[in-house]
Amino acid sequence: MHIMKLGIKGGDFMCVASLRSMTFAMKAKRILQEKGINAEIIKLEPHMTHNGCAYGIKFDCINLYSVQDALTKKHVNYTEILNL
């Protein structure tokens, strides 16, 4: 897993954990919400990721380590984390 910078949107740092399916995206969103982390499912274009993942969970980058920890503990595998 690695982090790739895509740019800054509106001065806020938003991150996206890329996932292989809508099912994993929905599970990840539920896990993060249970931890009090706001998250949104987004559709990713194939060129946005190295692995062509279809969906992502967008969250505030300030929560990066908490998100990584929560998803890892619940065995939700993401392929990379992108900065928007």
N, C-alpha and C positions, 0 to 999 in steps of 0.2 A: 504494500500500500504506500502511496506517495501523495504529495500535495503539489498541485499545479496551479499557478496563478493565471487567471483569465482577465483580471481587471478589477476596477473598483466601481461600484454602482452607487451614485448619490452620496459618496463620502462614507458610507457605512460598509463595513466589512461583512459580507455574507459568505458562508461556505455551503458547499453541497457535497454530501456523501453519495457517490454513485452506487446504484444497486442494479441487479440484473433483472428484476421483475417488479410488477406492481404489488404482488403479494409481499415481497420483502420490504418494499417502500411503506406499505401500510403497517406492517409489523414494526418497522423502525420508528415511524411517526408515533404509534401508540406507546412504545417504550420511552421515547423522549418526552412525550406529554406526561407520562407517569412520573418522570423525574423533574417536571416543572419547566421543561425546555420547549419553547415554541418552535414548531417545525412545520414545513409545508412540503407536500409532494409536488415535484415538478417533472416535466417531460424533458429529457435530454436529447439533443441532436447527436447522431453518431460521431461527428467530428469533434465534439466537446470532450470526449474521453479517449483514453488510450485503448480501452477494451470495448468501445461502442455500447456501453450500458444504456439502457432505455429510460430509466427513471432515477430520480435523486431525491434526497431529503435536504431541503434548504433550511439553514439555521444561522443564527448570529455566531460569527467566528469566535466571539468571546467564550462560547461554550464548547470550543473544539475538543479539549481534553475530556470534558464530561461526556460529550457525545461519543467519542472513541471508546471510552471506558464502558458506558452503558451498552453500546452495541456489541462490543467484544464479550462482555459478561453474559449477554443473552444470545450469543452465537449468531448474530446477524452480520454476515460477511459483506462488507462494502469493498469495492475495488480500488477506489481512490477518493481523495477529498480535493475538491476544487474551490478556489476563491472566485467569487463573482464581483 
